[in-house]
Structure formats: C-alpha cells, structure tokens
Amino acid sequence: MENNYAGMTVNERLYVSGLMDEFDEAVEKKDTEKVRTIFEKVGLTEDSIKPILEKLELGKT
C-alpha cells in the first residue's frame, strides 16, 4: 500500500486528512482509543503512536 503521508509531520497528516478537529476533540475527552484510531488512519505505526500517547498523557498503552 502506498503511503500518501510520507514526509509529513503528524499535524500535517491530521490536517490534510480532515481529522484535525476529530483528533482535538478526542484528546480533550481523553479518548485514547479514538486518538489511536485516528493515528492509524493517517498511517502511524504502533512504534510512533505509543510515545505520542504518553506525551499527551493519555496513559500507557
């Protein structure tokens, strides 16, 4: 599968995918599973997702 997000930051990926508002809402609600799902939709791997969740203080995964 082609990675359409290659070379983009996480914020760029969220913006171009149209998921920025959904992401912000999920973070505000501390909905870890929703945040994880959004990250997966923009092509992040588990190795990338875990430290971001920890930085956002959304719990250990």
C-alpha positions in Angstrom: 0.0 0.0 0.0 1.3 3.4 -0.9 1.9 5.9 1.9 0.3 9.1 0.9 1.6 10.8 4.1 5.3 10.1 3.5 7.4 13.0 4.6 4.6 14.8 6.5 4.5 15.6 10.2 1.7 14.2 12.4 0.0 17.6 12.3 0.2 17.8 8.5 -1.3 14.3 8.3 -4.2 15.3 10.5 -4.8 18.5 8.6 -4.8 17.0 5.1 -6.9 14.0 6.1 -9.5 16.3 7.6 -9.2 14.6 11.0 -7.7 17.6 13.0 -10.9 18.6 14.7 -11.9 15.0 15.5 -8.4 14.5 16.9 -8.6 17.6 19.1 -11.9 16.5 20.4 -10.7 13.0 21.2 -7.6 14.4 23.1 -9.9 16.8 25.0 -12.1 13.9 26.1 -9.0 11.8 26.8 -10.4 9.1 24.5 -7.2 7.1 24.0 -8.8 4.5 21.6 -10.2 7.2 19.4 -6.8 9.0 19.2 -5.1 5.7 18.4 -7.7 5.0 15.6 -7.1 8.4 14.1 -3.3 8.0 14.2 -3.7 4.6 12.4 -5.9 6.3 9.8 -3.1 8.7 8.9 -0.5 5.9 8.7 1.3 6.0 12.0 2.7 2.7 13.4 2.5 1.5 16.9 6.1 2.5 17.5 5.1 6.1 16.7 1.7 6.1 18.4 2.8 4.9 21.8 5.3 7.8 22.7 2.8 10.4 21.4 0.0 9.0 23.6 2.4 9.1 26.6 3.4 12.7 25.8 -0.3 13.6 25.5 -0.7 12.0 28.9 -3.3 9.6 27.6 -2.0 6.7 29.6 0.4 3.9 28.9 -0.6 1.6 26.1 
